[in-house]
Amino acid sequence: MNTYFSNGLFLFVIVIFLSPDLFYYTQIPLQTNNSGETNNSIVSKMLKYLDFDTLLYFADSRDSLFDEQQRNFMPIIHSFNALYNLQLRASQSISESPKIPDSSRIRLEELLLSFNFESLIGLFHATEATKSLLAVLACKEGLLEVDEATRLVNIKSFFIEKLF
């Protein structure tokens, strides 16, 4: 297992997926950073997920999944843009990339670099698991409950399951 910390000590990291009064605690072995990761390298990896963020990719507009995504994703995207002063725009089809201006990318990089190393590790693993930096940061800010974020990042699967 690739770890970022060293030998036998433990640290309780608070991964702040907030529903306003609820913290989820995760126990992660505390080890030295043997991987050579830095805050900048972790943030760089996290920002790569933004280009393929689940909440920024919509189905084709003639697909009924598109309506479901519009109804569920757009309020989060609008709130996220307002909260962080961004201009992220979702794709309007699976073949189109989301619009992420350089100014928004820089703003998110500054925001992520404000977190300490341990927090970045937690945020990175959550982003990696959900394939959505937006969903993770929306949970952190209390814009989404964890169960709602899970539903949103899996909306296509749930939608298809509902059809059958």
PyMOL commands that set and color helices and strands:
alter all, ss='L'
color gray80, all
select helices_A, chain A and resi 39-50+54-56+64-84+102-113+117-130+133-140+146-153+155-163
alter helices_A, ss='H'
color red, helices_A
select strands_A, chain A and resi 9-19+22-30
alter strands_A, ss='S'
color yellow, strands_A
deselect
rebuild
show_as cartoon
